Amino acid sequence: MPYDPLAKEDPDVTLPADKREIGGLGIFMTKKMMDSVRYEYRDGQNILTLKKKL
C-alpha cells in the first residue's frame, strides 16, 4: 500500500512541546538534516531515498 511520509504537513515547532500533536518530528528532522529526501512508490514498494553530502 502506498504511504508517502513526506505528504504530511510539518509540525509547528514554534509551539511548546505540550501544545503540539504527538509524532511527526522524526520525518521533520530528517528533512532538515538531509540534502535531499524523495519518496516514490514503485513495483509495489514504498521507497524513501535520503541523500547527504559528506
mmCIF entry with sequence, helices, sheets and N, C-alpha, C, O atoms, coordinates in Angstrom:
data_MODEL
# 
_entry.id   MODEL 
# 
_entity.id                         1 
_entity.type                       polymer 
_entity.pdbx_number_of_molecules   1 
# 
_entity_poly.entity_id                      1 
_entity_poly.type                           'polypeptide(L)' 
_entity_poly.nstd_linkage                   no 
_entity_poly.nstd_monomer                   no 
_entity_poly.pdbx_seq_one_letter_code       MPYDPLAKEDPDVTLPADKREIGGLGIFMTKKMMDSVRYEYRDGQNILTLKKKL 
_entity_poly.pdbx_seq_one_letter_code_can   MPYDPLAKEDPDVTLPADKREIGGLGIFMTKKMMDSVRYEYRDGQNILTLKKKL 
_entity_poly.pdbx_strand_id                 A 
# 
loop_
_entity_poly_seq.entity_id 
_entity_poly_seq.num 
_entity_poly_seq.mon_id 
_entity_poly_seq.hetero 
1 1  MET n 
1 2  PRO n 
1 3  TYR n 
1 4  ASP n 
1 5  PRO n 
1 6  LEU n 
1 7  ALA n 
1 8  LYS n 
1 9  GLU n 
1 10 ASP n 
1 11 PRO n 
1 12 ASP n 
1 13 VAL n 
1 14 THR n 
1 15 LEU n 
1 16 PRO n 
1 17 ALA n 
1 18 ASP n 
1 19 LYS n 
1 20 ARG n 
1 21 GLU n 
1 22 ILE n 
1 23 GLY n 
1 24 GLY n 
1 25 LEU n 
1 26 GLY n 
1 27 ILE n 
1 28 PHE n 
1 29 MET n 
1 30 THR n 
1 31 LYS n 
1 32 LYS n 
1 33 MET n 
1 34 MET n 
1 35 ASP n 
1 36 SER n 
1 37 VAL n 
1 38 ARG n 
1 39 TYR n 
1 40 GLU n 
1 41 TYR n 
1 42 ARG n 
1 43 ASP n 
1 44 GLY n 
1 45 GLN n 
1 46 ASN n 
1 47 ILE n 
1 48 LEU n 
1 49 THR n 
1 50 LEU n 
1 51 LYS n 
1 52 LYS n 
1 53 LYS n 
1 54 LEU n 
# 
_struct_asym.id          A 
_struct_asym.entity_id   1 
# 
loop_
_struct_conf.conf_type_id 
_struct_conf.id 
_struct_conf.pdbx_PDB_helix_id 
_struct_conf.beg_label_comp_id 
_struct_conf.beg_label_asym_id 
_struct_conf.beg_label_seq_id 
_struct_conf.pdbx_beg_PDB_ins_code 
_struct_conf.end_label_comp_id 
_struct_conf.end_label_asym_id 
_struct_conf.end_label_seq_id 
_struct_conf.pdbx_end_PDB_ins_code 
_struct_conf.beg_auth_comp_id 
_struct_conf.beg_auth_asym_id 
_struct_conf.beg_auth_seq_id 
_struct_conf.end_auth_comp_id 
_struct_conf.end_auth_asym_id 
_struct_conf.end_auth_seq_id 
_struct_conf.pdbx_PDB_helix_class 
_struct_conf.details 
_struct_conf.pdbx_PDB_helix_length 
HELX_P HELX_P1 AA1 ALA A 17 ? LYS A 19 ? ALA A 17 LYS A 19 5 ? 3 
HELX_P HELX_P2 AA2 LEU A 25 ? MET A 33 ? LEU A 25 MET A 33 1 ? 9 
# 
_struct_conf_type.id          HELX_P 
_struct_conf_type.criteria    ? 
_struct_conf_type.reference   ? 
# 
_struct_sheet.id               AA1 
_struct_sheet.type             ? 
_struct_sheet.number_strands   2 
_struct_sheet.details          ? 
# 
_struct_sheet_order.sheet_id     AA1 
_struct_sheet_order.range_id_1   1 
_struct_sheet_order.range_id_2   2 
_struct_sheet_order.offset       ? 
_struct_sheet_order.sense        anti-parallel 
# 
loop_
_struct_sheet_range.sheet_id 
_struct_sheet_range.id 
_struct_sheet_range.beg_label_comp_id 
_struct_sheet_range.beg_label_asym_id 
_struct_sheet_range.beg_label_seq_id 
_struct_sheet_range.pdbx_beg_PDB_ins_code 
_struct_sheet_range.end_label_comp_id 
_struct_sheet_range.end_label_asym_id 
_struct_sheet_range.end_label_seq_id 
_struct_sheet_range.pdbx_end_PDB_ins_code 
_struct_sheet_range.beg_auth_comp_id 
_struct_sheet_range.beg_auth_asym_id 
_struct_sheet_range.beg_auth_seq_id 
_struct_sheet_range.end_auth_comp_id 
_struct_sheet_range.end_auth_asym_id 
_struct_sheet_range.end_auth_seq_id 
AA1 1 SER A 36 ? ARG A 42 ? SER A 36 ARG A 42 
AA1 2 GLN A 45 ? LYS A 51 ? GLN A 45 LYS A 51 
# 
loop_
_atom_site.group_PDB 
_atom_site.id 
_atom_site.type_symbol 
_atom_site.label_atom_id 
_atom_site.label_alt_id 
_atom_site.label_comp_id 
_atom_site.label_asym_id 
_atom_site.label_entity_id 
_atom_site.label_seq_id 
_atom_site.pdbx_PDB_ins_code 
_atom_site.Cartn_x 
_atom_site.Cartn_y 
_atom_site.Cartn_z 
_atom_site.occupancy 
_atom_site.B_iso_or_equiv 
_atom_site.pdbx_formal_charge 
_atom_site.auth_seq_id 
_atom_site.auth_comp_id 
_atom_site.auth_asym_id 
_atom_site.auth_atom_id 
_atom_site.pdbx_PDB_model_num 
ATOM 1   N N  . MET A 1 1  ? 0.842  -1.175 0.000  1.00 0.00 ? 1  MET A N  1 
ATOM 2   C CA . MET A 1 1  ? 0.000  0.000  0.000  1.00 0.00 ? 1  MET A CA 1 
ATOM 3   C C  . MET A 1 1  ? 0.895  1.249  0.000  1.00 0.00 ? 1  MET A C  1 
ATOM 4   O O  . MET A 1 1  ? 1.803  1.343  0.826  1.00 0.00 ? 1  MET A O  1 
ATOM 5   N N  . PRO A 1 2  ? 0.663  2.197  -0.895 1.00 0.00 ? 2  PRO A N  1 
ATOM 6   C CA . PRO A 1 2  ? 1.476  3.409  -0.915 1.00 0.00 ? 2  PRO A CA 1 
ATOM 7   C C  . PRO A 1 2  ? 1.318  4.227  0.368  1.00 0.00 ? 2  PRO A C  1 
ATOM 8   O O  . PRO A 1 2  ? 0.213  4.395  0.884  1.00 0.00 ? 2  PRO A O  1 
ATOM 9   N N  . TYR A 1 3  ? 2.438  4.728  0.865  1.00 0.00 ? 3  TYR A N  1 
ATOM 10  C CA . TYR A 1 3  ? 2.423  5.624  2.028  1.00 0.00 ? 3  TYR A CA 1 
ATOM 11  C C  . TYR A 1 3  ? 3.568  6.620  1.864  1.00 0.00 ? 3  TYR A C  1 
ATOM 12  O O  . TYR A 1 3  ? 4.739  6.246  1.933  1.00 0.00 ? 3  TYR A O  1 
ATOM 13  N N  . ASP A 1 4  ? 3.225  7.878  1.648  1.00 0.00 ? 4  ASP A N  1 
ATOM 14  C CA . ASP A 1 4  ? 4.219  8.935  1.477  1.00 0.00 ? 4  ASP A CA 1 
ATOM 15  C C  . ASP A 1 4  ? 4.369  9.704  2.784  1.00 0.00 ? 4  ASP A C  1 
ATOM 16  O O  . ASP A 1 4  ? 3.511  10.525 3.106  1.00 0.00 ? 4  ASP A O  1 
ATOM 17  N N  . PRO A 1 5  ? 5.436  9.464  3.548  1.00 0.00 ? 5  PRO A N  1 
ATOM 18  C CA . PRO A 1 5  ? 5.609  10.159 4.819  1.00 0.00 ? 5  PRO A CA 1 
ATOM 19  C C  . PRO A 1 5  ? 5.905  11.643 4.630  1.00 0.00 ? 5  PRO A C  1 
ATOM 20  O O  . PRO A 1 5  ? 5.793  12.417 5.580  1.00 0.00 ? 5  PRO A O  1 
ATOM 21  N N  . LEU A 1 6  ? 6.279  12.050 3.425  1.00 0.00 ? 6  LEU A N  1 
ATOM 22  C CA . LEU A 1 6  ? 6.587  13.455 3.163  1.00 0.00 ? 6  LEU A CA 1 
ATOM 23  C C  . LEU A 1 6  ? 5.332  14.283 2.887  1.00 0.00 ? 6  LEU A C  1 
ATOM 24  O O  . LEU A 1 6  ? 5.391  15.512 2.886  1.00 0.00 ? 6  LEU A O  1 
ATOM 25  N N  . ALA A 1 7  ? 4.202  13.621 2.654  1.00 0.00 ? 7  ALA A N  1 
ATOM 26  C CA . ALA A 1 7  ? 2.971  14.333 2.318  1.00 0.00 ? 7  ALA A CA 1 
ATOM 27  C C  . ALA A 1 7  ? 2.354  15.040 3.531  1.00 0.00 ? 7  ALA A C  1 
ATOM 28  O O  . ALA A 1 7  ? 1.617  16.014 3.380  1.00 0.00 ? 7  ALA A O  1 
ATOM 29  N N  . LYS A 1 8  ? 2.658  14.548 4.715  1.00 0.00 ? 8  LYS A N  1 
ATOM 30  C CA . LYS A 1 8  ? 2.104  15.158 5.924  1.00 0.00 ? 8  LYS A CA 1 
ATOM 31  C C  . LYS A 1 8  ? 2.747  16.522 6.159  1.00 0.00 ? 8  LYS A C  1 
ATOM 32  O O  . LYS A 1 8  ? 3.947  16.702 5.954  1.00 0.00 ? 8  LYS A O  1 
ATOM 33  N N  . GLU A 1 9  ? 1.934  17.467 6.588  1.00 0.00 ? 9  GLU A N  1 
ATOM 34  C CA . GLU A 1 9  ? 2.427  18.817 6.873  1.00 0.00 ? 9  GLU A CA 1 
ATOM 35  C C  . GLU A 1 9  ? 3.422  18.779 8.038  1.00 0.00 ? 9  GLU A C  1 
ATOM 36  O O  . GLU A 1 9  ? 3.256  18.010 8.984  1.00 0.00 ? 9  GLU A O  1 
ATOM 37  N N  . ASP A 1 10 ? 4.453  19.615 7.954  1.00 0.00 ? 10 ASP A N  1 
ATOM 38  C CA . ASP A 1 10 ? 5.452  19.691 9.031  1.00 0.00 ? 10 ASP A CA 1 
ATOM 39  C C  . ASP A 1 10 ? 4.800  20.183 10.317 1.00 0.00 ? 10 ASP A C  1 
ATOM 40  O O  . ASP A 1 10 ? 3.893  21.014 10.272 1.00 0.00 ? 10 ASP A O  1 
ATOM 41  N N  . PRO A 1 11 ? 5.253  19.677 11.469 1.00 0.00 ? 11 PRO A N  1 
ATOM 42  C CA . PRO A 1 11 ? 4.697  20.142 12.739 1.00 0.00 ? 11 PRO A CA 1 
ATOM 43  C C  . PRO A 1 11 ? 5.108  21.589 13.002 1.00 0.00 ? 11 PRO A C  1 
ATOM 44  O O  . PRO A 1 11 ? 6.144  22.045 12.519 1.00 0.00 ? 11 PRO A O  1 
ATOM 45  N N  . ASP A 1 12 ? 4.303  22.291 13.757 1.00 0.00 ? 12 ASP A N  1 
ATOM 46  C CA . ASP A 1 12 ? 4.615  23.674 14.140 1.00 0.00 ? 12 ASP A CA 1 
ATOM 47  C C  . ASP A 1 12 ? 5.579  23.629 15.322 1.00 0.00 ? 12 ASP A C  1 
ATOM 48  O O  . ASP A 1 12 ? 5.158  23.489 16.470 1.00 0.00 ? 12 ASP A O  1 
ATOM 49  N N  . VAL A 1 13 ? 6.861  23.747 15.038 1.00 0.00 ? 13 VAL A N  1 
ATOM 50  C CA . VAL A 1 13 ? 7.868  23.635 16.097 1.00 0.00 ? 13 VAL A CA 1 
ATOM 51  C C  . VAL A 1 13 ? 8.000  24.926 16.911 1.00 0.00 ? 13 VAL A C  1 
ATOM 52  O O  . VAL A 1 13 ? 8.796  24.986 17.848 1.00 0.00 ? 13 VAL A O  1 
ATOM 53  N N  . THR A 1 14 ? 7.227  25.953 16.560 1.00 0.00 ? 14 THR A N  1 
ATOM 54  C CA . THR A 1 14 ? 7.245  27.178 17.362 1.00 0.00 ? 14 THR A CA 1 
ATOM 55  C C  . THR A 1 14 ? 6.373  27.034 18.605 1.00 0.00 ? 14 THR A C  1 
ATOM 56  O O  . THR A 1 14 ? 6.492  27.814 19.551 1.00 0.00 ? 14 THR A O  1 
ATOM 57  N N  . LEU A 1 15 ? 5.487  26.023 18.596 1.00 0.00 ? 15 LEU A N  1 
ATOM 58  C CA . LEU A 1 15 ? 4.637  25.780 19.767 1.00 0.00 ? 15 LEU A CA 1 
ATOM 59  C C  . LEU A 1 15 ? 5.418  25.032 20.845 1.00 0.00 ? 15 LEU A C  1 
ATOM 60  O O  . LEU A 1 15 ? 6.344  24.288 20.521 1.00 0.00 ? 15 LEU A O  1 
ATOM 61  N N  . PRO A 1 16 ? 5.070  25.212 22.103 1.00 0.00 ? 16 PRO A N  1 
ATOM 62  C CA . PRO A 1 16 ? 5.689  24.409 23.158 1.00 0.00 ? 16 PRO A CA 1 
ATOM 63  C C  . PRO A 1 16 ? 5.358  22.931 22.947 1.00 0.00 ? 16 PRO A C  1 
ATOM 64  O O  . PRO A 1 16 ? 4.329  22.602 22.358 1.00 0.00 ? 16 PRO A O  1 
ATOM 65  N N  . ALA A 1 17 ? 6.216  22.057 23.420 1.00 0.00 ? 17 ALA A N  1 
ATOM 66  C CA . ALA A 1 17 ? 6.055  20.618 23.208 1.00 0.00 ? 17 ALA A CA 1 
ATOM 67  C C  . ALA A 1 17 ? 4.705  20.108 23.706 1.00 0.00 ? 17 ALA A C  1 
ATOM 68  O O  . ALA A 1 17 ? 4.115  19.232 23.074 1.00 0.00 ? 17 ALA A O  1 
ATOM 69  N N  . ASP A 1 18 ? 4.209  20.629 24.810 1.00 0.00 ? 18 ASP A N  1 
ATOM 70  C CA . ASP A 1 18 ? 2.935  20.136 25.347 1.00 0.00 ? 18 ASP A CA 1 
ATOM 71  C C  . ASP A 1 18 ? 1.719  20.619 24.547 1.00 0.00 ? 18 ASP A C  1 
ATOM 72  O O  . ASP A 1 18 ? 0.606  20.151 24.788 1.00 0.00 ? 18 ASP A O  1 
ATOM 73  N N  . LYS A 1 19 ? 1.909  21.533 23.615 1.00 0.00 ? 19 LYS A N  1 
ATOM 74  C CA . LYS A 1 19 ? 0.812  22.047 22.781 1.00 0.00 ? 19 LYS A CA 1 
ATOM 75  C C  . LYS A 1 19 ? 0.797  21.423 21.380 1.00 0.00 ? 19 LYS A C  1 
ATOM 76  O O  . LYS A 1 19 ? -0.144 21.647 20.618 1.00 0.00 ? 19 LYS A O  1 
ATOM 77  N N  . ARG A 1 20 ? 1.830  20.641 21.032 1.00 0.00 ? 20 ARG A N  1 
ATOM 78  C CA . ARG A 1 20 ? 1.913  20.021 19.699 1.00 0.00 ? 20 ARG A CA 1 
ATOM 79  C C  . ARG A 1 20 ? 1.304  18.639 19.717 1.00 0.00 ? 20 ARG A C  1 
ATOM 80  O O  . ARG A 1 20 ? 1.198  17.994 20.759 1.00 0.00 ? 20 ARG A O  1 
ATOM 81  N N  . GLU A 1 21 ? 0.896  18.191 18.509 1.00 0.00 ? 21 GLU A N  1 
ATOM 82  C CA . GLU A 1 21 ? 0.430  16.815 18.374 1.00 0.00 ? 21 GLU A CA 1 
ATOM 83  C C  . GLU A 1 21 ? 1.612  15.864 18.541 1.00 0.00 ? 21 GLU A C  1 
ATOM 84  O O  . GLU A 1 21 ? 2.752  16.234 18.259 1.00 0.00 ? 21 GLU A O  1 
ATOM 85  N N  . ILE A 1 22 ? 1.349  14.663 18.991 1.00 0.00 ? 22 ILE A N  1 
ATOM 86  C CA . ILE A 1 22 ? 2.388  13.653 19.139 1.00 0.00 ? 22 ILE A CA 1 
ATOM 87  C C  . ILE A 1 22 ? 2.770  13.141 17.758 1.00 0.00 ? 22 ILE A C  1 
ATOM 88  O O  . ILE A 1 22 ? 1.907  12.906 16.912 1.00 0.00 ? 22 ILE A O  1 
ATOM 89  N N  . GLY A 1 23 ? 4.057  12.970 17.536 1.00 0.00 ? 23 GLY A N  1 
ATOM 90  C CA . GLY A 1 23 ? 4.542  12.384 16.289 1.00 0.00 ? 23 GLY A CA 1 
ATOM 91  C C  . GLY A 1 23 ? 4.897  13.414 15.241 1.00 0.00 ? 23 GLY A C  1 
ATOM 92  O O  . GLY A 1 23 ? 4.540  14.587 15.347 1.00 0.00 ? 23 GLY A O  1 
ATOM 93  N N  . GLY A 1 24 ? 5.620  12.942 14.210 1.00 0.00 ? 24 GLY A N  1 
ATOM 94  C CA . GLY A 1 24 ? 5.966  13.787 13.079 1.00 0.00 ? 24 GLY A CA 1 
ATOM 95  C C  . GLY A 1 24 ? 7.327  14.437 13.148 1.00 0.00 ? 24 GLY A C  1 
ATOM 96  O O  . GLY A 1 24 ? 7.806  14.955 12.139 1.00 0.00 ? 24 GLY A O  1 
ATOM 97  N N  . LEU A 1 25 ? 7.971  14.426 14.312 1.00 0.00 ? 25 LEU A N  1 
ATOM 98  C CA . LEU A 1 25 ? 9.266  15.094 14.423 1.00 0.00 ? 25 LEU A CA 1 
ATOM 99  C C  . LEU A 1 25 ? 10.389 14.328 13.734 1.00 0.00 ? 25 LEU A C  1 
ATOM 100 O O  . LEU A 1 25 ? 11.355 14.935 13.273 1.00 0.00 ? 25 LEU A O  1 
ATOM 101 N N  . GLY A 1 26 ? 10.278 13.008 13.659 1.00 0.00 ? 26 GLY A N  1 
ATOM 102 C CA . GLY A 1 26 ? 11.337 12.217 13.020 1.00 0.00 ? 26 GLY A CA 1 
ATOM 103 C C  . GLY A 1 26 ? 11.488 12.554 11.552 1.00 0.00 ? 26 GLY A C  1 
ATOM 104 O O  . GLY A 1 26 ? 12.601 12.794 11.084 1.00 0.00 ? 26 GLY A O  1 
ATOM 105 N N  . ILE A 1 27 ? 10.390 12.575 10.819 1.00 0.00 ? 27 ILE A N  1 
ATOM 106 C CA . ILE A 1 27 ? 10.432 12.927 9.400  1.00 0.00 ? 27 ILE A CA 1 
ATOM 107 C C  . ILE A 1 27 ? 10.840 14.392 9.243  1.00 0.00 ? 27 ILE A C  1 
ATOM 108 O O  . ILE A 1 27 ? 11.613 14.728 8.346  1.00 0.00 ? 27 ILE A O  1 
ATOM 109 N N  . PHE A 1 28 ? 10.327 15.259 10.107 1.00 0.00 ? 28 PHE A N  1 
ATOM 110 C CA . PHE A 1 28 ? 10.678 16.681 10.060 1.00 0.00 ? 28 PHE A CA 1 
ATOM 111 C C  . PHE A 1 28 ? 12.184 16.870 10.218 1.00 0.00 ? 28 PHE A C  1 
ATOM 112 O O  . PHE A 1 28 ? 12.800 17.597 9.438  1.00 0.00 ? 28 PHE A O  1 
ATOM 113 N N  . MET A 1 29 ? 12.783 16.225 11.219 1.00 0.00 ? 29 MET A N  1 
ATOM 114 C CA . MET A 1 29 ? 14.227 16.369 11.447 1.00 0.00 ? 29 MET A CA 1 
ATOM 115 C C  . MET A 1 29 ? 15.026 15.751 10.304 1.00 0.00 ? 29 MET A C  1 
ATOM 116 O O  . MET A 1 29 ? 16.067 16.283 9.920  1.00 0.00 ? 29 MET A O  1 
ATOM 117 N N  . THR A 1 30 ? 14.553 14.645 9.764  1.00 0.00 ? 30 THR A N  1 
ATOM 118 C CA . THR A 1 30 ? 15.223 14.017 8.628  1.00 0.00 ? 30 THR A CA 1 
ATOM 119 C C  . THR A 1 30 ? 15.238 14.963 7.438  1.00 0.00 ? 30 THR A C  1 
ATOM 120 O O  . THR A 1 30 ? 16.272 15.115 6.787  1.00 0.00 ? 30 THR A O  1 
ATOM 121 N N  . LYS A 1 31 ? 14.113 15.599 7.144  1.00 0.00 ? 31 LYS A N  1 
ATOM 122 C CA . LYS A 1 31 ? 14.051 16.539 6.023  1.00 0.00 ? 31 LYS A CA 1 
ATOM 123 C C  . LYS A 1 31 ? 14.984 17.729 6.232  1.00 0.00 ? 31 LYS A C  1 
ATOM 124 O O  . LYS A 1 31 ? 15.561 18.240 5.273  1.00 0.00 ? 31 LYS A O  1 
ATOM 125 N N  . LYS A 1 32 ? 15.135 18.172 7.476  1.00 0.00 ? 32 LYS A N  1 
ATOM 126 C CA . LYS A 1 32 ? 16.008 19.308 7.773  1.00 0.00 ? 32 LYS A CA 1 
ATOM 127 C C  . LYS A 1 32 ? 17.488 18.936 7.677  1.00 0.00 ? 32 LYS A C  1 
ATOM 128 O O  . LYS A 1 32 ? 18.305 19.763 7.273  1.00 0.00 ? 32 LYS A O  1 
ATOM 129 N N  . MET A 1 33 ? 17.843 17.700 8.045  1.00 0.00 ? 33 MET A N  1 
ATOM 130 C CA . MET A 1 33 ? 19.256 17.298 8.083  1.00 0.00 ? 33 MET A CA 1 
ATOM 131 C C  . MET A 1 33 ? 19.790 16.794 6.739  1.00 0.00 ? 33 MET A C  1 
ATOM 132 O O  . MET A 1 33 ? 20.986 16.909 6.470  1.00 0.00 ? 33 MET A O  1 
ATOM 133 N N  . MET A 1 34 ? 18.938 16.251 5.916  1.00 0.00 ? 34 MET A N  1 
ATOM 134 C CA . MET A 1 34 ? 19.373 15.672 4.645  1.00 0.00 ? 34 MET A CA 1 
ATOM 135 C C  . MET A 1 34 ? 19.429 16.736 3.550  1.00 0.00 ? 34 MET A C  1 
ATOM 136 O O  . MET A 1 34 ? 18.715 17.738 3.603  1.00 0.00 ? 34 MET A O  1 
ATOM 137 N N  . ASP A 1 35 ? 20.282 16.503 2.568  1.00 0.00 ? 35 ASP A N  1 
ATOM 138 C CA . ASP A 1 35 ? 20.342 17.399 1.412  1.00 0.00 ? 35 ASP A CA 1 
ATOM 139 C C  . ASP A 1 35 ? 19.174 17.140 0.472  1.00 0.00 ? 35 ASP A C  1 
ATOM 140 O O  . ASP A 1 35 ? 18.710 18.053 -0.212 1.00 0.00 ? 35 ASP A O  1 
ATOM 141 N N  . SER A 1 36 ? 18.702 15.908 0.435  1.00 0.00 ? 36 SER A N  1 
ATOM 142 C CA . SER A 1 36 ? 17.598 15.543 -0.449 1.00 0.00 ? 36 SER A CA 1 
ATOM 143 C C  . SER A 1 36 ? 16.824 14.389 0.173  1.00 0.00 ? 36 SER A C  1 
ATOM 144 O O  . SER A 1 36 ? 17.416 13.432 0.673  1.00 0.00 ? 36 SER A O  1 
ATOM 145 N N  . VAL A 1 37 ? 15.501 14.485 0.139  1.00 0.00 ? 37 VAL A N  1 
ATOM 146 C CA . VAL A 1 37 ? 14.629 13.415 0.611  1.00 0.00 ? 37 VAL A CA 1 
ATOM 147 C C  . VAL A 1 37 ? 13.553 13.241 -0.459 1.00 0.00 ? 37 VAL A C  1 
ATOM 148 O O  . VAL A 1 37 ? 12.865 14.194 -0.826 1.00 0.00 ? 37 VAL A O  1 
ATOM 149 N N  . ARG A 1 38 ? 13.421 12.014 -0.951 1.00 0.00 ? 38 ARG A N  1 
ATOM 150 C CA . ARG A 1 38 ? 12.479 11.760 -2.040 1.00 0.00 ? 38 ARG A CA 1 
ATOM 151 C C  . ARG A 1 38 ? 11.705 10.483 -1.761 1.00 0.00 ? 38 ARG A C  1 
ATOM 152 O O  . ARG A 1 38 ? 12.260 9.493  -1.285 1.00 0.00 ? 38 ARG A O  1 
ATOM 153 N N  . TYR A 1 39 ? 10.416 10.521 -2.064 1.00 0.00 ? 39 TYR A N  1 
ATOM 154 C CA . TYR A 1 39 ? 9.554  9.346  -1.920 1.00 0.00 ? 39 TYR A CA 1 
ATOM 155 C C  . TYR A 1 39 ? 9.056  8.924  -3.291 1.00 0.00 ? 39 TYR A C  1 
ATOM 156 O O  . TYR A 1 39 ? 8.763  9.761  -4.144 1.00 0.00 ? 39 TYR A O  1 
ATOM 157 N N  . GLU A 1 40 ? 8.965  7.619  -3.491 1.00 0.00 ? 40 GLU A N  1 
ATOM 158 C CA . GLU A 1 40 ? 8.299  7.083  -4.671 1.00 0.00 ? 40 GLU A CA 1 
ATOM 159 C C  . GLU A 1 40 ? 7.712  5.721  -4.342 1.00 0.00 ? 40 GLU A C  1 
ATOM 160 O O  . GLU A 1 40 ? 8.194  5.007  -3.463 1.00 0.00 ? 40 GLU A O  1 
ATOM 161 N N  . TYR A 1 41 ? 6.668  5.385  -5.067 1.00 0.00 ? 41 TYR A N  1 
ATOM 162 C CA . TYR A 1 41 ? 6.046  4.071  -4.953 1.00 0.00 ? 41 TYR A CA 1 
ATOM 163 C C  . TYR A 1 41 ? 6.282  3.376  -6.284 1.00 0.00 ? 41 TYR A C  1 
ATOM 164 O O  . TYR A 1 41 ? 5.760  3.786  -7.321 1.00 0.00 ? 41 TYR A O  1 
ATOM 165 N N  . ARG A 1 42 ? 7.083  2.310  -6.234 1.00 0.00 ? 42 ARG A N  1 
ATOM 166 C CA . ARG A 1 42 ? 7.468  1.633  -7.476 1.00 0.00 ? 42 ARG A CA 1 
ATOM 167 C C  . ARG A 1 42 ? 7.429  0.127  -7.270 1.00 0.00 ? 42 ARG A C  1 
ATOM 168 O O  . ARG A 1 42 ? 7.903  -0.386 -6.257 1.00 0.00 ? 42 ARG A O  1 
ATOM 169 N N  . ASP A 1 43 ? 6.872  -0.559 -8.224 1.00 0.00 ? 43 ASP A N  1 
ATOM 170 C CA . ASP A 1 43 ? 6.804  -2.023 -8.204 1.00 0.00 ? 43 ASP A CA 1 
ATOM 171 C C  . ASP A 1 43 ? 6.227  -2.560 -6.892 1.00 0.00 ? 43 ASP A C  1 
ATOM 172 O O  . ASP A 1 43 ? 6.698  -3.566 -6.362 1.00 0.00 ? 43 ASP A O  1 
ATOM 173 N N  . GLY A 1 44 ? 5.205  -1.878 -6.379 1.00 0.00 ? 44 GLY A N  1 
ATOM 174 C CA . GLY A 1 44 ? 4.537  -2.340 -5.165 1.00 0.00 ? 44 GLY A CA 1 
ATOM 175 C C  . GLY A 1 44 ? 5.307  -2.071 -3.886 1.00 0.00 ? 44 GLY A C  1 
ATOM 176 O O  . GLY A 1 44 ? 4.994  -2.646 -2.843 1.00 0.00 ? 44 GLY A O  1 
ATOM 177 N N  . GLN A 1 45 ? 6.321  -1.198 -3.951 1.00 0.00 ? 45 GLN A N  1 
ATOM 178 C CA . GLN A 1 45 ? 7.126  -0.904 -2.761 1.00 0.00 ? 45 GLN A CA 1 
ATOM 179 C C  . GLN A 1 45 ? 7.207  0.600  -2.518 1.00 0.00 ? 45 GLN A C  1 
ATOM 180 O O  . GLN A 1 45 ? 7.273  1.398  -3.453 1.00 0.00 ? 45 GLN A O  1 
ATOM 181 N N  . ASN A 1 46 ? 7.200  0.963  -1.238 1.00 0.00 ? 46 ASN A N  1 
ATOM 182 C CA . ASN A 1 46 ? 7.445  2.336  -0.837 1.00 0.00 ? 46 ASN A CA 1 
ATOM 183 C C  . ASN A 1 46 ? 8.952  2.530  -0.769 1.00 0.00 ? 46 ASN A C  1 
ATOM 184 O O  . ASN A 1 46 ? 9.654  1.749  -0.127 1.00 0.00 ? 46 ASN A O  1 
ATOM 185 N N  . ILE A 1 47 ? 9.447  3.567  -1.428 1.00 0.00 ? 47 ILE A N  1 
ATOM 186 C CA . ILE A 1 47 ? 10.887 3.828  -1.452 1.00 0.00 ? 47 ILE A CA 1 
ATOM 187 C C  . ILE A 1 47 ? 11.126 5.255  -0.977 1.00 0.00 ? 47 ILE A C  1 
ATOM 188 O O  . ILE A 1 47 ? 10.633 6.207  -1.581 1.00 0.00 ? 47 ILE A O  1 
ATOM 189 N N  . LEU A 1 48 ? 11.874 5.400  0.095  1.00 0.00 ? 48 LEU A N  1 
ATOM 190 C CA . LEU A 1 48 ? 12.256 6.706  0.618  1.00 0.00 ? 48 LEU A CA 1 
ATOM 191 C C  . LEU A 1 48 ? 13.760 6.822  0.449  1.00 0.00 ? 48 LEU A C  1 
ATOM 192 O O  . LEU A 1 48 ? 14.520 6.061  1.050  1.00 0.00 ? 48 LEU A O  1 
ATOM 193 N N  . THR A 1 49 ? 14.190 7.773  -0.369 1.00 0.00 ? 49 THR A N  1 
ATOM 194 C CA . THR A 1 49 ? 15.608 7.938  -0.671 1.00 0.00 ? 49 THR A CA 1 
ATOM 195 C C  . THR A 1 49 ? 16.117 9.181  0.044  1.00 0.00 ? 49 THR A C  1 
ATOM 196 O O  . THR A 1 49 ? 15.593 10.280 -0.137 1.00 0.00 ? 49 THR A O  1 
ATOM 197 N N  . LEU A 1 50 ? 17.157 8.985  0.865  1.00 0.00 ? 50 LEU A N  1 
ATOM 198 C CA . LEU A 1 50 ? 17.788 10.079 1.608  1.00 0.00 ? 50 LEU A CA 1 
ATOM 199 C C  . LEU A 1 50 ? 19.183 10.292 1.059  1.00 0.00 ? 50 LEU A C  1 
ATOM 200 O O  . LEU A 1 50 ? 19.921 9.327  0.860  1.00 0.00 ? 50 LEU A O  1 
ATOM 201 N N  . LYS A 1 51 ? 19.565 11.553 0.808  1.00 0.00 ? 51 LYS A N  1 
ATOM 202 C CA . LYS A 1 51 ? 20.903 11.856 0.339  1.00 0.00 ? 51 LYS A CA 1 
ATOM 203 C C  . LYS A 1 51 ? 21.527 12.934 1.230  1.00 0.00 ? 51 LYS A C  1 
ATOM 204 O O  . LYS A 1 51 ? 20.901 13.936 1.575  1.00 0.00 ? 51 LYS A O  1 
ATOM 205 N N  . LYS A 1 52 ? 22.793 12.680 1.586  1.00 0.00 ? 52 LYS A N  1 
ATOM 206 C CA . LYS A 1 52 ? 23.552 13.621 2.407  1.00 0.00 ? 52 LYS A CA 1 
ATOM 207 C C  . LYS A 1 52 ? 24.964 13.685 1.861  1.00 0.00 ? 52 LYS A C  1 
ATOM 208 O O  . LYS A 1 52 ? 25.631 12.659 1.723  1.00 0.00 ? 52 LYS A O  1 
ATOM 209 N N  . LYS A 1 53 ? 25.419 14.891 1.549  1.00 0.00 ? 53 LYS A N  1 
ATOM 210 C CA . LYS A 1 53 ? 26.803 15.036 1.080  1.00 0.00 ? 53 LYS A CA 1 
ATOM 211 C C  . LYS A 1 53 ? 27.727 14.983 2.292  1.00 0.00 ? 53 LYS A C  1 
ATOM 212 O O  . LYS A 1 53 ? 27.497 15.659 3.295  1.00 0.00 ? 53 LYS A O  1 
ATOM 213 N N  . LEU A 1 54 ? 28.753 14.187 2.185  1.00 0.00 ? 54 LEU A N  1 
ATOM 214 C CA . LEU A 1 54 ? 29.718 14.044 3.285  1.00 0.00 ? 54 LEU A CA 1 
ATOM 215 C C  . LEU A 1 54 ? 31.015 14.734 2.957  1.00 0.00 ? 54 LEU A C  1 
ATOM 216 O O  . LEU A 1 54 ? 31.944 14.719 3.765  1.00 0.00 ? 54 LEU A O  1 
# 
